[in-house]
Amino acid sequence: MLQGANLKTTDTSKDLLLEKLAREHQELKARLRMLNRHVALTSAEQVEVAQLKKLKLRTKDRIRYLQQT
């Protein structure tokens, strides 16, 4: 009986993490869209875009991994 409770807690924790990662992914996507609207990017913005793309991809990979487990 106790094992079932632990499984439910784990599932809930996983669901919460998935929700958090999905929100984070959407925030990164929105920031990238905002930066891509600029006619020209400063060098700092270009670096930010590269970092955001990597972070967005890493977040997406984590989401996919959690969905498969």
C-alpha positions in Angstrom: 0.0 0.0 0.0 2.8 2.4 0.9 4.5 1.7 -2.5 1.4 2.9 -4.3 1.5 6.2 -2.4 5.1 6.7 -3.3 4.4 6.0 -7.0 1.6 8.6 -6.9 3.9 11.1 -5.3 6.5 10.4 -7.9 4.0 10.8 -10.7 2.8 14.1 -9.2 6.3 15.3 -8.9 7.0 14.4 -12.5 3.9 16.1 -13.6 4.8 19.3 -11.7 8.3 19.2 -13.2 6.9 18.7 -16.7 4.6 21.7 -16.2 7.6 23.8 -15.0 9.7 22.8 -17.9 6.9 23.5 -20.4 6.4 27.0 -18.9 10.2 27.6 -19.1 10.3 26.4 -22.7 7.4 28.8 -23.6 9.2 31.7 -21.8 12.4 31.0 -23.8 10.5 30.8 -27.0 8.8 34.1 -26.3 12.1 35.8 -25.6 13.6 34.4 -28.8 10.6 35.7 -30.8 11.1 39.1 -29.2 14.8 39.2 -30.1 14.1 37.9 -33.6 11.8 40.9 -34.3 14.8 43.3 -34.1 16.2 44.5 -37.4 19.7 44.1 -36.1 21.1 42.5 -32.9 23.9 43.8 -30.8 26.7 41.4 -30.1 25.3 40.8 -26.6 21.9 40.0 -28.0 23.5 37.6 -30.5 25.2 35.8 -27.6 21.9 35.8 -25.7 20.1 34.3 -28.7 22.7 31.5 -29.0 22.4 30.8 -25.3 18.6 30.8 -25.3 18.5 28.4 -28.3 20.7 25.9 -26.4 18.7 26.3 -23.2 15.4 25.9 -25.1 16.7 22.7 -26.8 18.0 21.3 -23.5 14.6 22.0 -21.9 12.8 20.3 -24.8 15.1 17.3 -24.4 14.3 17.1 -20.7 10.6 17.3 -21.4 10.8 14.5 -24.0 12.9 12.3 -21.6 10.4 12.7 -18.7 7.5 11.9 -21.0 9.1 8.7 -22.1 9.9 7.5 -18.6 
